[in-house]
Amino acid sequence: MTAQPAPAEERHAIAIVADRTPYWLVATILLGIFFLWKILSDETYNTILQALLKGVKVTIFVTLVAFAGAIVVGLILGIARLSKNRIIQEVTSFYVEIVRGVPMLVLLYYIVFVGAPSMVGAVNWMGEQLTAIGLTGLGGAWSAVSVRDFNFATRAILALIVGYSAFVSEIFRAGIQSIDPGQSEAAYSLGMNRVQVMRFIVLPQAVRRVLPPLGNDFIAMLKDSALVSVVGVPDITRLGTTYAASTFRFLETYNVVAFLYLSMTIGLALVVRYTEKRMSSSEEK
């Protein structure tokens, strides 16, 4: 027969579990269960949830597309800021510092109402030049481009890409600089060029190290995606505002809006923390 643990041992085990248990998480889970029960059992809350489900899809789509674009642009900027070419360094540093210094809401307005029309104007001008040199087919197509061809969702995603690429670039730059320079020097001594060293030696290790901060930035973008509601993109916040204004159910509506955002952000935060712990333990081994 297996020996039963003594009462003192049981109390000690319970004390260890209690010390390691994050009470904020327990309270959050209990609060989430309460709101979930309220949403499922209350007809008003259930109706609001059904009205906001389409906004959940839009929020997730905007976040995924914008963050994927920010990663691509941020990686290019991060590598460019480490370039030995002074001009490339200064140009990318100018971009990063300017963008990081502008509030995301202001940047959103600027891209949507100023940047997009300016880009369309530039495309139209290029179309006129192509038509003037005889390329009427391509020139006519470029000249016909209109601001209306770019809806507000596309412009909002572009604004998020521009804004977050500056922050992501700093994450990649720090990750690349954290790699021991001796590894690059050894690769150079073996005849590898700079591109090969970056691709096969530095980036695989740097990407592994920057995954946790990238996860945090993804969560931040998920929350900042609510800003796209100010230009009419039908995300969770926009649909919630519209529903509350038409029914005057402000308390119930924004309870559901907060519940949806918290469910996604806290769930992602737990995944990021778990991944970070697993990576830390694997590196120690």
C-alpha positions in Angstrom: 0.0 0.0 0.0 1.1 3.5 -0.8 1.9 5.6 2.3 -0.4 8.5 2.8 1.3 11.9 3.3 1.3 13.2 6.9 -1.0 16.2 7.6 2.1 18.4 8.0 3.3 17.4 4.6 -0.2 18.1 3.1 -0.3 21.5 4.7 3.2 22.2 3.4 2.2 21.2 -0.2 -1.0 23.3 0.0 1.1 26.3 1.2 3.5 25.9 -1.7 0.6 25.8 -4.2 -1.0 28.8 -2.5 2.3 30.8 -2.7 2.7 30.0 -6.4 -0.9 30.7 -7.4 -1.3 34.2 -8.9 -4.4 35.5 -7.1 -5.0 38.1 -9.7 -5.5 35.3 -12.2 -7.9 33.5 -9.9 -9.9 36.7 -9.4 -9.9 37.3 -13.2 -11.1 33.8 -14.0 -13.9 34.1 -11.4 -14.9 37.4 -12.9 -14.8 36.0 -16.4 -17.0 33.0 -15.4 -19.5 35.4 -13.8 -19.7 37.6 -17.0 -19.9 34.5 -19.2 -22.7 33.2 -17.1 -24.4 36.6 -17.3 -24.0 36.7 -21.1 -25.4 33.2 -21.6 -28.3 33.5 -19.1 -29.4 37.1 -19.7 -31.2 37.8 -22.9 -30.0 41.4 -23.1 -26.3 40.5 -22.8 -26.8 37.6 -25.2 -28.3 39.9 -27.8 -25.4 42.3 -27.4 -22.9 39.5 -27.8 -24.5 38.4 -31.0 -24.4 41.9 -32.3 -20.7 42.2 -31.6 -19.5 38.9 -32.9 -18.9 40.3 -36.4 -16.7 42.9 -34.8 -14.6 40.2 -33.2 -13.7 38.8 -36.7 -12.8 42.3 -37.9 -10.6 43.0 -34.9 -8.7 39.7 -35.3 -8.3 40.2 -39.0 -7.0 43.8 -38.6 -4.6 42.8 -35.9 -3.2 39.7 -37.7 -2.7 41.5 -41.0 -1.3 44.7 -39.4 1.1 42.8 -37.2 2.3 40.6 -40.0 3.1 43.7 -42.0 4.8 45.4 -39.0 7.0 42.4 -38.5 8.2 42.4 -42.1 8.8 46.2 -42.1 10.2 46.2 -38.6 12.8 43.4 -39.5 14.0 45.4 -42.5 14.3 48.5 -40.4 16.0 46.7 -37.6 18.7 45.3 -39.9 19.0 48.6 -41.7 19.7 50.5 -38.5 22.7 48.2 -38.0 24.0 48.8 -41.4 27.6 50.1 -41.8 26.3 52.6 -44.4 25.8 56.0 -42.5 23.1 57.2 -44.8 20.9 54.1 -44.3 21.4 54.3 -40.6 20.4 57.9 -40.5 17.3 57.5 -42.7 16.0 54.5 -40.8 16.7 56.1 -37.4 14.8 59.3 -38.6 11.8 57.1 -39.5 11.8 55.2 -36.3 12.3 58.1 -33.9 9.6 60.3 -35.7 7.0 57.5 -35.8 7.6 56.5 -32.2 7.2 60.1 -31.1 3.7 60.5 -32.7 0.6 59.2 -30.8 -1.0 56.2 -32.6 -4.3 58.0 -32.9 -2.7 61.0 -34.5 -0.7 58.7 -36.8 -4.0 56.9 -37.7 -5.7 60.2 -38.7 -2.6 61.3 -40.6 -2.3 58.1 -42.7 -6.1 57.9 -43.3 -6.8 61.5 -44.2 -3.4 62.8 -45.4 -1.1 59.9 -46.3 -3.5 57.8 -48.4 -4.7 60.7 -50.6 -1.0 61.9 -51.0 0.0 58.4 -52.2 -2.9 58.2 -54.6 -1.8 61.7 -55.9 1.7 60.4 -56.5 0.4 57.3 -58.3 -1.8 59.5 -60.5 1.2 61.8 -61.3 3.3 58.7 -62.2 0.5 57.6 -64.5 0.5 60.9 -66.3 4.3 60.6 -66.8 3.9 57.1 -68.2 1.2 58.2 -70.6 3.4 61.1 -71.7 6.2 58.7 -72.8 3.8 56.4 -74.6 2.9 53.8 -72.0 -0.8 54.6 -72.3 -2.1 51.3 -71.0 -0.1 51.3 -67.7 -0.3 55.1 -67.4 -4.1 55.1 -67.9 -4.5 52.5 -65.2 -2.4 54.4 -62.7 -4.1 57.7 -63.6 -7.5 56.1 -62.9 -6.6 55.1 -59.3 -8.9 56.9 -56.8 -8.8 57.5 -53.1 -12.1 55.6 -52.9 -10.2 52.5 -54.1 -8.7 52.3 -50.6 -11.3 51.8 -48.0 -10.9 53.0 -44.4 -10.0 49.5 -43.2 -7.0 49.3 -45.6 -5.8 52.7 -44.5 -6.2 51.9 -40.8 -4.2 48.7 -41.3 -1.5 50.7 -43.1 -1.4 53.1 -40.2 -1.0 50.3 -37.6 1.8 48.8 -39.8 3.6 52.1 -39.9 3.2 52.8 -36.2 4.2 49.4 -34.9 7.0 48.7 -37.4 9.0 51.4 -35.6 8.6 49.6 -32.2 9.2 46.1 -33.7 12.4 47.3 -35.4 13.8 48.2 -32.0 13.0 44.7 -30.7 14.7 43.1 -33.7 17.7 45.5 -33.4 18.1 44.6 -29.7 17.8 40.9 -30.4 20.4 41.0 -33.2 22.8 43.0 -31.0 22.4 40.5 -28.1 24.0 37.7 -30.2 27.7 37.2 -29.3 29.8 39.0 -32.0 32.3 36.2 -31.8 29.8 34.0 -33.7 29.7 36.4 -36.6 33.5 36.7 -36.6 33.8 32.9 -36.7 31.4 32.7 -39.6 33.3 35.4 -41.5 36.5 33.5 -41.0 34.8 30.5 -42.7 34.2 32.5 -45.8 30.5 33.5 -45.2 29.4 36.9 -46.4 27.3 39.4 -44.4 23.9 38.2 -45.8 24.8 34.5 -45.0 25.9 35.4 -41.5 22.7 37.3 -40.9 20.5 34.6 -42.4 22.1 31.4 -41.0 23.8 32.5 -37.8 22.3 35.7 -36.3 18.7 35.8 -37.2 17.7 32.3 -36.1 19.0 33.0 -32.6 17.7 36.6 -32.5 14.2 35.6 -33.6 14.1 33.1 -30.7 15.0 35.8 -28.2 12.6 38.4 -29.5 9.5 36.1 -29.5 8.3 37.1 -26.0 8.5 40.9 -26.6 6.9 40.4 -30.0 4.1 38.6 -28.3 3.6 41.6 -25.9 3.5 43.9 -28.9 0.9 41.7 -30.6 -1.3 42.1 -27.5 -0.7 45.8 -27.5 -1.7 46.0 -31.1 -4.9 44.0 -30.4 -5.9 46.7 -27.9 -4.8 49.5 -30.2 -6.9 48.0 -33.0 -9.8 49.6 -31.2 -8.6 53.0 -32.6 -9.7 52.0 -36.1 -13.3 52.5 -34.8 -12.8 56.2 -35.0 -12.7 56.0 -38.8 -15.7 53.8 -39.1 -14.1 50.3 -39.3 -16.8 47.9 -37.8 -14.6 46.3 -35.1 -15.8 45.4 -31.6 -15.5 49.0 -30.3 -17.3 50.5 -33.3 -20.2 48.0 -33.2 -20.5 48.4 -29.4 -20.6 52.2 -29.7 -23.3 52.0 -32.4 -25.4 49.5 -30.5 -25.1 51.4 -27.2 -26.1 54.7 -28.9 -29.2 53.1 -30.5 -30.4 51.2 -27.4 -29.0 53.3 -24.6 -27.7 50.0 -23.0 -24.3 51.6 -22.3 -23.5 49.6 -19.2 -24.4 46.2 -20.6 -22.8 46.9 -24.0 -19.4 48.1 -22.7 -19.4 45.2 -20.2 -19.5 42.9 -23.2 -16.9 44.9 -25.1 -14.5 44.8 -22.2 -15.2 41.1 -21.6 -14.3 40.3 -25.3 -11.1 42.3 -25.2 -10.0 40.9 -21.8 -10.7 37.3 -22.9 -8.4 37.7 -25.9 -5.6 39.8 -24.3 -5.4 37.8 -21.0 -5.5 34.5 -22.9 -2.7 35.7 -25.2 -0.7 37.1 -22.2 -0.8 33.6 -20.6 0.4 32.0 -23.8 3.3 34.5 -24.0 4.3 33.9 -20.4 4.2 30.1 -20.8 6.3 30.4 -24.0 8.8 32.6 -22.3 9.2 30.2 -19.4 9.6 27.2 -21.7 12.3 29.1 -23.7 14.1 30.1 -20.6 14.1 26.6 -19.2 15.3 25.2 -22.6 18.2 27.7 -22.7 19.3 26.8 -19.2 19.5 23.2 -20.2 
